[in-house]
Amino acid sequence: MKRIAILGSTGSIGRSALSIVRMFPERFSVNALAAGRNVALLAEQIQSFQPEVAAVFDEDRGRELQRLLPATCRTRILHGADGYARVAAWESVEMTLAAIVGAAGLQPTLAAIDAGKTIALANKETLVMAGEIVTRRAAEAGVLIFPVDSEHSAIFQCLQGQRAEDVDRILLTASGGPFLDRPIGEFATITPEHALRHPNWSMGAKITIDSATLMNKGLEVIEAMWLFGVSPEKIRVVVHPQSVIHSMVAFRDGAVMAQLGIPDMRAAIAYALSYPERLALGQPLPDFCGGPGLTFREPDLERFPCLALALDAGRTGGTLPAVLNAANEVAVHAFLDRRVAFTAIPWIVGRAMAGHAVVNNPTLEAIIAADRWARQAAAELVSSAHR
């Protein structure tokens, strides 16, 4: 019985993880949960899984959650950043699934690492912002980090039994999102409803918009650098619209290993939770004979400038990836709120990056300061774009 904490339990990854727990109640127990503002769903999860502790965004939502729970409920309710950190590092927990969206996931993940918890990492922003600090602290604590992103899980699986020195490059696949073939001249008319219609994957709003701009793939390049200890020059993004090949690894002898499957996050989540075992999820195989075939193409950086910005941030390093991430979060939320156009997202991110004085080899405090600066700068850019 593996005892787990789930940070971001009401999001897409959290809900999928809990569905796996329901499938294998003899394998997993949920000892701790954390969510943001969806207290109604969190209340249902608490009553279903009876964790020892749960955390929400703030004290008001903590009181609201308490009112939704029966008086007999014994789950302890916490709130705020301190509450998230305590849930992540809860004493009885063995593995923490870090699935809080955005920069908010960094501090709880570090708290879990410092407490010696095995990490199942679904929050790519943690490594984008502070990859060197996170991986170093994990190594010092003897903590394993298992990737949950489907692409990074695929790479991890392809590397099993292989020597790091034999890796020639990582081939990171991207679906291309809903606008792969849309004329660039029409991008200014894209609405949130258009952008939220991903052709292959069912995900939360923020990551779905990132997939539409290809920012998500850029963030994944930076994440892969830290997860697998490779330079950005050894990572190539390949557009693969069918999302059957989740990523590939090429070796120096010319061999290429790929991990394939239907586009369903439960496989990657289950592999992280159960490694080195594989759970019988009952998922269908891809339709190799009757399907549309597998195709590939180069990413169009003119069509998707967010990918180019992320690649630049990865090559530059220092505090620039944190600025990229923070400005993108602000820009995406402004787009979802209809305050800026879809085409304003890369403009806002690019302007914030251009205005930032990069700090090399930053401390955690410098990274947090860069994140704060970028959010303010991006908010001002949103205001100017909105006028």
Secondary structure, 3 states (H helix, E strand, C coil): CEEEEEECCCCHHHHHHHHHHHHCCCCEEEEEEECCCCHHHHHHHHHHHCCCEEEECCHHHHHHHHHHCCCCCCCEEEEHHHHHHHHHCCCCCCEEEECCCHHHHHHHHHHHHHCCCEEEECCHHHHHHHHHHHHHHHHHHCCCEEECCHHHHHHHHHCCCCCHHHEEEEEEEECCHHHCCCCHHHHHHCCHHHHCCCCCCCCCHHHHHHHHHCHHHHHHHHHHHHHHCCCHHHEEEEECCCCCEEEEEEECCCCEEEEECCCCHHHHHHHHHHCCCCCCCCCCCCCCCCCCCCCCECCCCCCCHHHHHHHHHHHHCCCHHHHHHHHHHHHHHHHHCCCCCCCHHHHHHHHHHHCCCCCCCCCHHHHHHHHHHHHHHHHHHHHHHHC
